[in-house]
Amino acid sequence: MYWDVALWSAGLWVILSLAAGQLTEQEKSTIVDMHNKLRSQVQPSAAFMQKMVWDETLRLVAESYAAKCIWDHNPELEDLTMGENLYVGTGRFNATKATLNWFGENVDYDYENNYCPEDKMCGHYTQMVWADSKKIGCASHFCDTLEGLHFEKATLLVCDYYPQGNFEGQKPYESGEPCSKCPDDLPVCENKICVAENLFHPSEEPDSTEDLTDLPERPHTTKRPHVTTRPHVTTRPHVTTRPHTTTEPNDTPGEPIHVHVKTVDTGLENTMKNHGSKMESVLSHLLILIGLALVL
């Protein structure tokens, strides 16, 4: 009897710990929507900018790392060919504020010269608007303490991107008339972003018999003419982070601080192999927890 109670308590504690600080479905949608909204507003405008979509695999990677409550680089990203943005704040978590905080670094970024002053941070912004990055997965975790940072009772947000951005010597996107260089597989211009011609799965197509008079108006789209796809990037990513520093929590309560995390490109073939092995490890832990819950 005692063993059953102890096991039940331990399993419940693990499940509640994993749930603490996790993003809600609304917060996930907010992060993706804010990325796309801000990507469409870059200045100068982008000749090619693709739509960012949510990816559960990236979310699992971010969730596994966020749970460690470490204010530093995720070393596994070197094998996964991913980019990453980090954000931490005390008080109530606000997904909109976090993304706007990252995007706000554009004031220090000189697009024409592809330059950011050494005493400023621009890496969050450039990763957010990196045209080739098209998938994002994020996770948050409420941390009693953070390794490497003197914060207590804070929420850590981890967002991983694929493919990663911030390649040395390259700008995050090519400037020009919006959607003027959309590739063949993304021929439609939607709010200055290149998207596929048909985003509906066959099973999700609207019923032709339904009354469409009450449906909200869809965004204006324009099919672009054929253009040549740009060559694949093979250069290595540029490390945009300054040496790791800690910040004392002497600001106004609830005011967030943030840092950009570097990544290293090891090639797609190795990435997929290493990614699979690491994700199997993560999924195995999740399956164990689910099994615990079912037994209880």
Phi and psi in degrees as GROMACS dihedral restraints (atoms count N, CA, C in turn):
[ dihedral_restraints ]
;  ai    aj    ak    al  type     phi  dphi    fc
    3     4     5     6     1   -60.6    20    10
    4     5     6     7     1   -40.7    20    10
    6     7     8     9     1   -63.4    20    10
    7     8     9    10     1   -40.9    20    10
    9    10    11    12     1   -62.5    20    10
   10    11    12    13     1   -42.9    20    10
   12    13    14    15     1   -66.1    20    10
   13    14    15    16     1   -41.4    20    10
   15    16    17    18     1   -64.8    20    10
   16    17    18    19     1   -42.6    20    10
   18    19    20    21     1   -64.7    20    10
   19    20    21    22     1   -42.6    20    10
   21    22    23    24     1   -61.5    20    10
   22    23    24    25     1   -43.0    20    10
   24    25    26    27     1   -65.2    20    10
   25    26    27    28     1   -42.7    20    10
   27    28    29    30     1   -65.0    20    10
   28    29    30    31     1   -43.4    20    10
   30    31    32    33     1   -63.9    20    10
   31    32    33    34     1   -41.7    20    10
   33    34    35    36     1   -63.8    20    10
   34    35    36    37     1   -40.3    20    10
   36    37    38    39     1   -62.9    20    10
   37    38    39    40     1   -41.5    20    10
   39    40    41    42     1   -63.8    20    10
   40    41    42    43     1   -45.6    20    10
   42    43    44    45     1   -63.8    20    10
   43    44    45    46     1   -44.2    20    10
   45    46    47    48     1   -66.2    20    10
   46    47    48    49     1   -34.9    20    10
   48    49    50    51     1   -65.1    20    10
   49    50    51    52     1   -41.2    20    10
   51    52    53    54     1   -67.4    20    10
   52    53    54    55     1   -34.0    20    10
   54    55    56    57     1   -76.0    20    10
   55    56    57    58     1   -25.6    20    10
   57    58    59    60     1   -61.5    20    10
   58    59    60    61     1   123.4    20    10
   60    61    62    63     1    80.4    20    10
   61    62    63    64     1     1.4    20    10
   63    64    65    66     1   -68.4    20    10
   64    65    66    67     1   149.4    20    10
   66    67    68    69     1   -68.9    20    10
   67    68    69    70     1   140.7    20    10
   69    70    71    72     1   -80.0    20    10
   70    71    72    73     1   166.3    20    10
   72    73    74    75     1   -61.1    20    10
   73    74    75    76     1   -36.4    20    10
   75    76    77    78     1   -65.7    20    10
   76    77    78    79     1   -40.0    20    10
   78    79    80    81     1   -67.4    20    10
   79    80    81    82     1   -37.1    20    10
   81    82    83    84     1   -60.8    20    10
   82    83    84    85     1   -46.9    20    10
   84    85    86    87     1   -62.4    20    10
   85    86    87    88     1   -39.0    20    10
   87    88    89    90     1   -62.2    20    10
   88    89    90    91     1   -43.9    20    10
   90    91    92    93     1   -62.3    20    10
   91    92    93    94     1   -45.7    20    10
   93    94    95    96     1   -65.8    20    10
   94    95    96    97     1   -46.0    20    10
   96    97    98    99     1   -62.9    20    10
   97    98    99   100     1   -40.0    20    10
   99   100   101   102     1   -67.1    20    10
  100   101   102   103     1   -38.4    20    10
  102   103   104   105     1   -59.5    20    10
  103   104   105   106     1   -48.6    20    10
  105   106   107   108     1   -67.0    20    10
  106   107   108   109     1   -38.7    20    10
  108   109   110   111     1   -62.4    20    10
  109   110   111   112     1   -45.8    20    10
  111   112   113   114     1   -72.6    20    10
  112   113   114   115     1   -34.1    20    10
  114   115   116   117     1   -63.3    20    10
  115   116   117   118     1   -30.8    20    10
  117   118   119   120     1   -79.0    20    10
  118   119   120   121     1    -9.8    20    10
  120   121   122   123     1  -108.3    20    10
  121   122   123   124     1    11.8    20    10
  123   124   125   126     1   -62.7    20    10
  124   125   126   127     1   149.2    20    10
  126   127   128   129     1  -130.0    20    10
  127   128   129   130     1   126.0    20    10
  129   130   131   132     1   -65.8    20    10
  130   131   132   133     1   163.9    20    10
  132   133   134   135     1   -65.3    20    10
  133   134   135   136     1   156.3    20    10
  135   136   137   138     1   -98.3    20    10
  136   137   138   139     1   131.2    20    10
  138   139   140   141     1   -70.4    20    10
  139   140   141   142     1   -28.3    20    10
  141   142   143   144     1  -141.9    20    10
  142   143   144   145     1   122.5    20    10
  144   145   146   147     1  -147.3    20    10
  145   146   147   148     1   122.0    20    10
  147   148   149   150     1   -99.7    20    10
  148   149   150   151     1   160.5    20    10
  150   151   152   153     1   -73.1    20    10
  151   152   153   154     1   136.4    20    10
  153   154   155   156     1   -87.4    20    10
  154   155   156   157     1   135.6    20    10
  156   157   158   159     1  -126.8    20    10
  157   158   159   160     1   155.2    20    10
  159   160   161   162     1   -75.6    20    10
  160   161   162   163     1   142.1    20    10
  162   163   164   165     1  -133.0    20    10
  163   164   165   166     1   122.2    20    10
  165   166   167   168     1   -69.9    20    10
  166   167   168   169     1   -31.4    20    10
  168   169   170   171     1   -63.7    20    10
  169   170   171   172     1   -43.9    20    10
  171   172   173   174     1   -64.3    20    10
  172   173   174   175     1   -36.4    20    10
  174   175   176   177     1   -62.1    20    10
  175   176   177   178     1   -40.4    20    10
  177   178   179   180     1   -64.6    20    10
  178   179   180   181     1   -40.7    20    10
  180   181   182   183     1   -63.3    20    10
  181   182   183   184     1   -45.9    20    10
  183   184   185   186     1   -63.8    20    10
  184   185   186   187     1   -40.6    20    10
  186   187   188   189     1   -65.5    20    10
  187   188   189   190     1   -41.8    20    10
  189   190   191   192     1   -61.6    20    10
  190   191   192   193     1   -39.4    20    10
  192   193   194   195     1   -78.7    20    10
  193   194   195   196     1   -38.5    20    10
  195   196   197   198     1   -59.8    20    10
  196   197   198   199     1   -35.8    20    10
  198   199   200   201     1   -64.6    20    10
  199   200   201   202     1   -17.0    20    10
  201   202   203   204     1   -79.4    20    10
  202   203   204   205     1   -15.5    20    10
  204   205   206   207     1    53.4    20    10
  205   206   207   208     1    52.2    20    10
  207   208   209   210     1  -115.0    20    10
  208   209   210   211     1   127.6    20    10
  210   211   212   213     1   -94.2    20    10
  211   212   213   214     1    74.0    20    10
  213   214   215   216     1  -167.9    20    10
  214   215   216   217     1  -179.4    20    10
  216   217   218   219     1   -65.3    20    10
  217   218   219   220     1   144.8    20    10
  219   220   221   222     1   -87.6    20    10
  220   221   222   223     1   107.3    20    10
  222   223   224   225     1   -63.4    20    10
  223   224   225   226     1   -22.5    20    10
  225   226   227   228     1   -69.1    20    10
  226   227   228   229     1   -20.7    20    10
  228   229   230   231     1   -63.6    20    10
  229   230   231   232     1   -22.9    20    10
  231   232   233   234     1   -63.0    20    10
  232   233   234   235     1   -28.8    20    10
  234   235   236   237     1   -94.6    20    10
  235   236   237   238     1   -16.3    20    10
  237   238   239   240     1  -100.9    20    10
  238   239   240   241     1    -3.9    20    10
  240   241   242   243     1    53.3    20    10
  241   242   243   244     1    51.3    20    10
  243   244   245   246     1  -122.5    20    10
  244   245   246   247     1   153.3    20    10
  246   247   248   249     1   -98.0    20    10
  247   248   249   250     1   163.2    20    10
  249   250   251   252     1  -152.8    20    10
  250   251   252   253     1   137.4    20    10
  252   253   254   255     1  -117.5    20    10
  253   254   255   256     1   139.9    20    10
  255   256   257   258     1  -119.5    20    10
  256   257   258   259     1   149.8    20    10
  258   259   260   261     1  -150.6    20    10
  259   260   261   262     1   138.9    20    10
  261   262   263   264     1  -138.0    20    10
  262   263   264   265     1   141.9    20    10
  264   265   266   267     1  -154.5    20    10
  265   266   267   268     1   152.1    20    10
  267   268   269   270     1   -94.9    20    10
  268   269   270   271     1   165.8    20    10
  270   271   272   273     1    82.3    20    10
  271   272   273   274     1  -169.5    20    10
  273   274   275   276     1   -68.0    20    10
  274   275   276   277     1   130.4    20    10
  276   277   278   279     1   -71.9    20    10
  277   278   279   280     1   138.0    20    10
  279   280   281   282     1  -131.7    20    10
  280   281   282   283     1   108.3    20    10
  282   283   284   285     1   -65.0    20    10
  283   284   285   286     1   -37.5    20    10
  285   286   287   288     1   -64.0    20    10
  286   287   288   289     1   -43.8    20    10
  288   289   290   291     1   -63.7    20    10
  289   290   291   292     1   -37.7    20    10
  291   292   293   294     1   -63.1    20    10
  292   293   294   295     1   -46.9    20    10
  294   295   296   297     1   -69.2    20    10
  295   296   297   298     1   -38.3    20    10
  297   298   299   300     1   -65.8    20    10
  298   299   300   301     1   -32.7    20    10
  300   301   302   303     1   -63.0    20    10
  301   302   303   304     1   -45.6    20    10
  303   304   305   306     1   -63.5    20    10
  304   305   306   307     1   -47.1    20    10
  306   307   308   309     1   -65.3    20    10
  307   308   309   310     1   -28.2    20    10
  309   310   311   312     1   -62.8    20    10
  310   311   312   313     1   -14.2    20    10
  312   313   314   315     1   -68.2    20    10
  313   314   315   316     1    -9.0    20    10
  315   316   317   318     1   -62.7    20    10
  316   317   318   319     1   -20.8    20    10
  318   319   320   321     1   -67.0    20    10
  319   320   321   322     1   -22.7    20    10
  321   322   323   324     1  -100.8    20    10
  322   323   324   325     1    -3.4    20    10
  324   325   326   327     1   -97.6    20    10
  325   326   327   328     1   126.2    20    10
  327   328   329   330     1   -96.7    20    10
  328   329   330   331     1   102.5    20    10
  330   331   332   333     1   -64.2    20    10
  331   332   333   334     1   -45.9    20    10
  333   334   335   336     1   -57.6    20    10
  334   335   336   337     1   -39.7    20    10
  336   337   338   339     1  -101.6    20    10
  337   338   339   340     1     1.3    20    10
  339   340   341   342     1    48.8    20    10
  340   341   342   343     1    56.0    20    10
  342   343   344   345     1  -133.9    20    10
  343   344   345   346     1   141.2    20    10
  345   346   347   348     1  -132.7    20    10
  346   347   348   349     1   127.4    20    10
  348   349   350   351     1   -56.2    20    10
  349   350   351   352     1   148.1    20    10
  351   352   353   354     1   -62.3    20    10
  352   353   354   355     1   -28.5    20    10
  354   355   356   357     1   -91.6    20    10
  355   356   357   358     1     9.6    20    10
  357   358   359   360     1  -119.7    20    10
  358   359   360   361     1   166.6    20    10
  360   361   362   363     1  -119.7    20    10
  361   362   363   364     1   124.5    20    10
  363   364   365   366     1  -126.1    20    10
  364   365   366   367     1    -4.7    20    10
  366   367   368   369     1   -65.2    20    10
  367   368   369   370     1   -32.2    20    10
  369   370   371   372     1   -63.4    20    10
  370   371   372   373     1   -46.2    20    10
  372   373   374   375     1   -61.4    20    10
  373   374   375   376     1   -49.7    20    10
  375   376   377   378     1   -64.8    20    10
  376   377   378   379     1   -32.9    20    10
  378   379   380   381     1   -69.6    20    10
  379   380   381   382     1   -40.0    20    10
  381   382   383   384     1   -59.2    20    10
  382   383   384   385     1   -39.0    20    10
  384   385   386   387     1  -105.9    20    10
  385   386   387   388     1    15.2    20    10
  387   388   389   390     1   -67.4    20    10
  388   389   390   391     1   117.0    20    10
  390   391   392   393     1   -60.6    20    10
  391   392   393   394     1   -34.8    20    10
  393   394   395   396     1   -80.3    20    10
  394   395   396   397     1   -16.6    20    10
  396   397   398   399     1   -75.4    20    10
  397   398   399   400     1   124.1    20    10
  399   400   401   402     1  -129.7    20    10
  400   401   402   403     1    -7.0    20    10
  402   403   404   405     1  -125.7    20    10
  403   404   405   406     1   143.9    20    10
  405   406   407   408     1  -141.6    20    10
  406   407   408   409     1   142.2    20    10
  408   409   410   411     1  -143.6    20    10
  409   410   411   412     1   129.4    20    10
  411   412   413   414     1  -128.4    20    10
  412   413   414   415     1   159.5    20    10
  414   415   416   417     1  -152.3    20    10
  415   416   417   418     1   149.5    20    10
  417   418   419   420     1  -121.7    20    10
  418   419   420   421     1   156.6    20    10
  420   421   422   423     1  -147.9    20    10
  421   422   423   424     1   134.0    20    10
  423   424   425   426     1   -84.4    20    10
  424   425   426   427     1   119.5    20    10
  426   427   428   429     1  -110.6    20    10
  427   428   429   430     1   126.7    20    10
  429   430   431   432     1   -63.5    20    10
  430   431   432   433     1   -41.4    20    10
  432   433   434   435     1  -139.8    20    10
  433   434   435   436     1   160.6    20    10
  435   436   437   438     1  -122.5    20    10
  436   437   438   439     1   124.6    20    10
  438   439   440   441     1   -68.2    20    10
  439   440   441   442     1   124.5    20    10
  441   442   443   444     1    93.5    20    10
  442   443   444   445     1     0.3    20    10
  444   445   446   447     1  -149.1    20    10
  445   446   447   448     1   136.6    20    10
  447   448   449   450     1   -86.9    20    10
  448   449   450   451     1    58.3    20    10
  450   451   452   453     1  -116.8    20    10
  451   452   453   454     1   145.7    20    10
  453   454   455   456     1  -127.4    20    10
  454   455   456   457     1   148.5    20    10
  456   457   458   459     1    51.8    20    10
  457   458   459   460     1    57.3    20    10
  459   460   461   462     1  -124.0    20    10
  460   461   462   463     1   154.6    20    10
  462   463   464   465     1  -100.8    20    10
  463   464   465   466     1   124.1    20    10
  465   466   467   468     1  -100.3    20    10
  466   467   468   469     1   126.3    20    10
  468   469   470   471     1  -108.4    20    10
  469   470   471   472     1   128.9    20    10
  471   472   473   474     1  -121.3    20    10
  472   473   474   475     1   123.8    20    10
  474   475   476   477     1  -120.5    20    10
  475   476   477   478     1   124.0    20    10
  477   478   479   480     1  -107.0    20    10
  478   479   480   481     1   143.7    20    10
  480   481   482   483     1  -123.6    20    10
  481   482   483   484     1   145.7    20    10
  483   484   485   486     1  -143.4    20    10
  484   485   486   487     1   134.6    20    10
  486   487   488   489     1   -65.0    20    10
  487   488   489   490     1   161.2    20    10
  489   490   491   492     1   -74.5    20    10
  490   491   492   493     1   160.1    20    10
  492   493   494   495     1  -111.7    20    10
  493   494   495   496     1  -158.4    20    10
  495   496   497   498     1    61.0    20    10
  496   497   498   499     1    57.0    20    10
  498   499   500   501     1   -88.1    20    10
  499   500   501   502     1   136.7    20    10
  501   502   503   504     1   -59.7    20    10
  502   503   504   505     1   131.9    20    10
  504   505   506   507     1    80.8    20    10
  505   506   507   508     1     0.3    20    10
  507   508   509   510     1  -115.8    20    10
  508   509   510   511     1   145.3    20    10
  510   511   512   513     1   -83.0    20    10
  511   512   513   514     1   156.0    20    10
  513   514   515   516     1   -65.7    20    10
  514   515   516   517     1   -23.1    20    10
  516   517   518   519     1  -159.5    20    10
  517   518   519   520     1   166.5    20    10
  519   520   521   522     1   -95.1    20    10
  520   521   522   523     1   127.8    20    10
  522   523   524   525     1   -77.5    20    10
  523   524   525   526     1   155.8    20    10
  525   526   527   528     1   154.8    20    10
  526   527   528   529     1  -175.3    20    10
  528   529   530   531     1   -58.4    20    10
  529   530   531   532     1   129.6    20    10
  531   532   533   534     1   -51.6    20    10
  532   533   534   535     1   130.4    20    10
  534   535   536   537     1    67.7    20    10
  535   536   537   538     1    11.7    20    10
  537   538   539   540     1   -71.8    20    10
  538   539   540   541     1   -13.5    20    10
  540   541   542   543     1  -129.5    20    10
  541   542   543   544     1    39.7    20    10
  543   544   545   546     1   -68.5    20    10
  544   545   546   547     1   134.8    20    10
  546   547   548   549     1   -74.5    20    10
  547   548   549   550     1   172.0    20    10
  549   550   551   552     1   -59.2    20    10
  550   551   552   553     1   -35.5    20    10
  552   553   554   555     1   -82.5    20    10
  553   554   555   556     1    -4.8    20    10
  555   556   557   558     1  -133.4    20    10
  556   557   558   559     1    64.4    20    10
  558   559   560   561     1   -83.2    20    10
  559   560   561   562     1    -6.3    20    10
  561   562   563   564     1  -103.4    20    10
  562   563   564   565     1   138.0    20    10
  564   565   566   567     1  -100.4    20    10
  565   566   567   568     1   115.9    20    10
  567   568   569   570     1  -124.7    20    10
  568   569   570   571     1   109.9    20    10
  570   571   572   573     1    53.1    20    10
  571   572   573   574     1    44.9    20    10
  573   574   575   576     1    70.6    20    10
  574   575   576   577     1    16.5    20    10
  576   577   578   579     1  -123.1    20    10
  577   578   579   580     1   139.3    20    10
  579   580   581   582     1   -79.9    20    10
  580   581   582   583     1   126.2    20    10
  582   583   584   585     1  -133.8    20    10
  583   584   585   586     1   165.3    20    10
  585   586   587   588     1   -67.1    20    10
  586   587   588   589     1   156.9    20    10
  588   589   590   591     1   -66.7    20    10
  589   590   591   592     1   -32.3    20    10
  591   592   593   594     1  -137.3    20    10
  592   593   594   595     1   107.0    20    10
  594   595   596   597     1   -89.1    20    10
  595   596   597   598     1    -4.1    20    10
  597   598   599   600     1   -86.3    20    10
  598   599   600   601     1   134.3    20    10
  600   601   602   603     1   -71.8    20    10
  601   602   603   604     1   146.2    20    10
  603   604   605   606     1   -47.6    20    10
  604   605   606   607     1   -38.1    20    10
  606   607   608   609     1   -75.1    20    10
  607   608   609   610     1   -11.8    20    10
  609   610   611   612     1  -104.9    20    10
  610   611   612   613     1     2.6    20    10
  612   613   614   615     1   -61.0    20    10
  613   614   615   616     1   137.5    20    10
  615   616   617   618     1   -59.5    20    10
  616   617   618   619     1   142.1    20    10
  618   619   620   621     1   -67.3    20    10
  619   620   621   622     1   125.4    20    10
  621   622   623   624     1   -66.5    20    10
  622   623   624   625     1   -15.7    20    10
  624   625   626   627     1   -92.7    20    10
  625   626   627   628     1    -6.7    20    10
  627   628   629   630     1   -74.7    20    10
  628   629   630   631     1   156.1    20    10
  630   631   632   633     1   -79.6    20    10
  631   632   633   634     1   114.5    20    10
  633   634   635   636     1   -94.5    20    10
  634   635   636   637     1     1.9    20    10
  636   637   638   639     1   -68.4    20    10
  637   638   639   640     1   -26.7    20    10
  639   640   641   642     1   -98.2    20    10
  640   641   642   643     1    -1.0    20    10
  642   643   644   645     1   -76.7    20    10
  643   644   645   646     1   145.5    20    10
  645   646   647   648     1   -66.1    20    10
  646   647   648   649     1   150.5    20    10
  648   649   650   651     1   -66.1    20    10
  649   650   651   652     1   135.7    20    10
  651   652   653   654     1   -80.9    20    10
  652   653   654   655     1   155.8    20    10
  654   655   656   657     1   -59.3    20    10
  655   656   657   658     1   145.4    20    10
  657   658   659   660     1   -65.9    20    10
  658   659   660   661     1   130.8    20    10
  660   661   662   663     1  -125.8    20    10
  661   662   663   664     1   150.2    20    10
  663   664   665   666     1  -136.3    20    10
  664   665   666   667     1   129.3    20    10
  666   667   668   669     1   -79.9    20    10
  667   668   669   670     1   129.9    20    10
  669   670   671   672     1   -90.9    20    10
  670   671   672   673     1   154.0    20    10
  672   673   674   675     1   -69.4    20    10
  673   674   675   676     1   165.0    20    10
  675   676   677   678     1   -62.0    20    10
  676   677   678   679     1   134.5    20    10
  678   679   680   681     1  -135.8    20    10
  679   680   681   682     1   162.0    20    10
  681   682   683   684     1   -84.9    20    10
  682   683   684   685     1   131.1    20    10
  684   685   686   687     1   -69.5    20    10
  685   686   687   688     1   140.5    20    10
  687   688   689   690     1   -69.1    20    10
  688   689   690   691     1   153.0    20    10
  690   691   692   693     1   -66.0    20    10
  691   692   693   694     1   155.4    20    10
  693   694   695   696     1   -68.1    20    10
  694   695   696   697     1   137.6    20    10
  696   697   698   699     1   -79.3    20    10
  697   698   699   700     1   127.8    20    10
  699   700   701   702     1  -120.4    20    10
  700   701   702   703     1    -1.8    20    10
  702   703   704   705     1   -74.8    20    10
  703   704   705   706     1   165.3    20    10
  705   706   707   708     1   -86.4    20    10
  706   707   708   709     1   153.4    20    10
  708   709   710   711     1   -70.8    20    10
  709   710   711   712     1   149.4    20    10
  711   712   713   714     1   -89.4    20    10
  712   713   714   715     1   130.2    20    10
  714   715   716   717     1   -80.6    20    10
  715   716   717   718     1   111.8    20    10
  717   718   719   720     1  -100.4    20    10
  718   719   720   721     1     0.5    20    10
  720   721   722   723     1   -86.5    20    10
  721   722   723   724     1   146.0    20    10
  723   724   725   726     1   -81.7    20    10
  724   725   726   727     1   167.5    20    10
  726   727   728   729     1   -54.5    20    10
  727   728   729   730     1   147.4    20    10
  729   730   731   732     1   -60.7    20    10
  730   731   732   733     1   132.3    20    10
  732   733   734   735     1  -131.2    20    10
  733   734   735   736     1   160.5    20    10
  735   736   737   738     1  -112.5    20    10
  736   737   738   739     1   151.6    20    10
  738   739   740   741     1  -122.7    20    10
  739   740   741   742     1   128.7    20    10
  741   742   743   744     1   -73.7    20    10
  742   743   744   745     1   139.5    20    10
  744   745   746   747     1   -78.8    20    10
  745   746   747   748     1    60.1    20    10
  747   748   749   750     1  -104.1    20    10
  748   749   750   751     1     9.7    20    10
  750   751   752   753     1   -83.9    20    10
  751   752   753   754     1  -179.4    20    10
  753   754   755   756     1   -60.6    20    10
  754   755   756   757     1   135.0    20    10
  756   757   758   759     1   -54.0    20    10
  757   758   759   760     1   135.7    20    10
  759   760   761   762     1    92.5    20    10
  760   761   762   763     1   -12.4    20    10
  762   763   764   765     1   -75.4    20    10
  763   764   765   766     1   124.7    20    10
  765   766   767   768     1   -81.6    20    10
  766   767   768   769     1   158.0    20    10
  768   769   770   771     1  -126.8    20    10
  769   770   771   772     1   166.2    20    10
  771   772   773   774     1  -155.9    20    10
  772   773   774   775     1   164.7    20    10
  774   775   776   777     1  -152.5    20    10
  775   776   777   778     1   149.5    20    10
  777   778   779   780     1   -98.8    20    10
  778   779   780   781     1   143.0    20    10
  780   781   782   783     1  -112.5    20    10
  781   782   783   784     1   135.5    20    10
  783   784   785   786     1   -77.9    20    10
  784   785   786   787     1   160.3    20    10
  786   787   788   789     1  -137.3    20    10
  787   788   789   790     1   163.0    20    10
  789   790   791   792     1  -129.5    20    10
  790   791   792   793     1   132.2    20    10
  792   793   794   795     1   -84.5    20    10
  793   794   795   796     1   120.0    20    10
  795   796   797   798     1  -112.5    20    10
  796   797   798   799     1     7.2    20    10
  798   799   800   801     1    99.3    20    10
  799   800   801   802     1   142.8    20    10
  801   802   803   804     1   -65.4    20    10
  802   803   804   805     1   -39.9    20    10
  804   805   806   807     1   -62.0    20    10
  805   806   807   808     1   -49.3    20    10
  807   808   809   810     1   -66.3    20    10
  808   809   810   811     1   -33.6    20    10
  810   811   812   813     1   -60.2    20    10
  811   812   813   814     1   -49.0    20    10
  813   814   815   816     1   -64.2    20    10
  814   815   816   817     1   -38.8    20    10
  816   817   818   819     1   -65.2    20    10
  817   818   819   820     1   -50.2    20    10
  819   820   821   822     1   -68.0    20    10
  820   821   822   823     1   -35.0    20    10
  822   823   824   825     1   -63.3    20    10
  823   824   825   826     1   -42.3    20    10
  825   826   827   828     1   -62.9    20    10
  826   827   828   829     1   -43.5    20    10
  828   829   830   831     1   -66.5    20    10
  829   830   831   832     1   -38.0    20    10
  831   832   833   834     1   -72.5    20    10
  832   833   834   835     1   -37.7    20    10
  834   835   836   837     1   -69.3    20    10
  835   836   837   838     1   -32.2    20    10
  837   838   839   840     1   -61.7    20    10
  838   839   840   841     1   -37.9    20    10
  840   841   842   843     1   -65.4    20    10
  841   842   843   844     1   -43.6    20    10
  843   844   845   846     1   -64.3    20    10
  844   845   846   847     1   -46.3    20    10
  846   847   848   849     1   -64.4    20    10
  847   848   849   850     1   -34.4    20    10
  849   850   851   852     1   -62.5    20    10
  850   851   852   853     1   -39.3    20    10
  852   853   854   855     1   -65.6    20    10
  853   854   855   856     1   -39.7    20    10
  855   856   857   858     1   -64.4    20    10
  856   857   858   859     1   -40.5    20    10
  858   859   860   861     1   -64.8    20    10
  859   860   861   862     1   -36.5    20    10
  861   862   863   864     1   -61.3    20    10
  862   863   864   865     1   -44.2    20    10
  864   865   866   867     1   -64.4    20    10
  865   866   867   868     1   -42.6    20    10
  867   868   869   870     1   -62.0    20    10
  868   869   870   871     1   -41.1    20    10
  870   871   872   873     1   -62.7    20    10
  871   872   873   874     1   -39.9    20    10
  873   874   875   876     1   -58.4    20    10
  874   875   876   877     1   -45.9    20    10
  876   877   878   879     1   -63.8    20    10
  877   878   879   880     1   -39.7    20    10
  879   880   881   882     1   -67.5    20    10
  880   881   882   883     1   -38.6    20    10
  882   883   884   885     1   -64.9    20    10
  883   884   885   886     1   -39.0    20    10
